[in-house]
Amino acid sequence: MIDGVGIDLVNVEEFKFLVSDKFILKYFSKEEQNLDLARLAGRFAARETLFKAMKDQNKFKIKDIEITLNAKPQFIFKNVMADFFAQYRVHLSISNLTDYAI
């Protein structure tokens, strides 16, 4: 059974105006922080997508999500999110183009 679906499209050119040291520290894991702008935009879109698909976003922190690319993109959940998502299978796809990430 599918419990929620989300999608997010990020314009990379506009995204760069959001990016600052504070923004990167707030939203991305240490492993993600050195990625190029397009890949950061893709991971930001993935986080937004997850929150759109969830029913009760207020219980969770976006910083408790890490995204890895071991063979395929995958969410790694931490803290309360890890406990909550242990009961679910979460699928993720990310595409990064020059102008957009989804």
C-alpha positions in Angstrom: 0.0 0.0 0.0 1.3 3.5 -0.8 0.9 5.8 2.1 2.1 9.0 0.5 3.7 10.4 -2.7 5.6 13.6 -3.2 7.5 15.5 -5.9 9.6 18.6 -5.9 11.3 20.6 -8.8 14.1 22.9 -8.0 15.4 25.6 -10.3 19.2 25.4 -9.8 19.7 29.1 -10.7 17.2 30.2 -8.1 18.4 27.7 -5.6 21.8 29.2 -5.5 20.3 32.3 -3.9 19.1 30.2 -0.9 22.5 28.6 -0.4 24.6 30.0 2.4 26.8 28.4 5.0 23.9 28.5 7.5 21.5 27.0 5.0 23.9 24.1 4.2 24.5 23.4 7.8 20.8 23.4 8.5 19.7 21.0 5.7 22.6 18.8 4.7 24.8 16.1 6.4 28.5 16.5 6.6 28.9 14.0 3.7 26.6 16.1 1.5 27.9 19.6 2.3 30.7 19.5 -0.3 28.5 18.6 -3.2 28.2 20.9 -6.2 25.1 23.2 -6.5 23.1 20.9 -8.8 23.5 17.9 -6.5 22.6 19.9 -3.5 19.5 21.1 -5.3 18.6 17.5 -6.0 19.0 16.5 -2.4 17.0 19.5 -1.2 14.2 18.5 -3.7 14.3 14.9 -2.3 13.9 16.2 1.3 11.0 18.5 0.3 9.4 15.6 -1.5 9.6 13.4 1.5 8.0 16.1 3.7 5.2 16.6 1.2 4.4 12.9 1.2 4.3 12.7 5.0 1.2 13.3 7.1 2.8 14.8 10.2 5.9 16.7 9.2 6.0 18.7 12.5 7.4 15.8 14.5 10.5 15.6 12.4 13.6 17.7 11.6 14.8 17.9 8.0 18.4 17.6 9.3 17.6 14.0 10.4 17.7 13.0 6.7 20.8 12.1 4.8 20.8 11.0 1.1 23.4 8.6 -0.2 24.1 7.3 -3.7 25.2 3.7 -3.1 24.2 2.2 -6.3 20.9 4.1 -6.1 19.7 7.1 -4.2 18.6 6.3 -0.7 17.3 8.1 2.4 19.2 7.5 5.7 17.0 8.5 8.6 18.3 9.5 12.0 16.9 10.0 15.5 13.0 10.0 15.7 12.8 9.7 11.9 14.7 6.4 12.0 12.2 4.9 14.4 9.2 6.2 12.4 10.4 5.1 9.0 11.5 1.6 10.2 8.0 0.5 9.4 8.0 1.8 5.8 9.8 1.2 2.5 10.7 4.5 1.0 11.7 4.8 -2.6 13.7 7.7 -4.0 14.7 8.9 -7.4 16.8 12.1 -8.1 17.6 13.7 -11.4 20.0 16.6 -11.8 20.0 18.6 -15.0 21.9 21.9 -15.7 18.9 24.0 -14.9 16.7 21.8 -12.7 16.8 19.1 -10.1 13.9 16.8 -9.3 
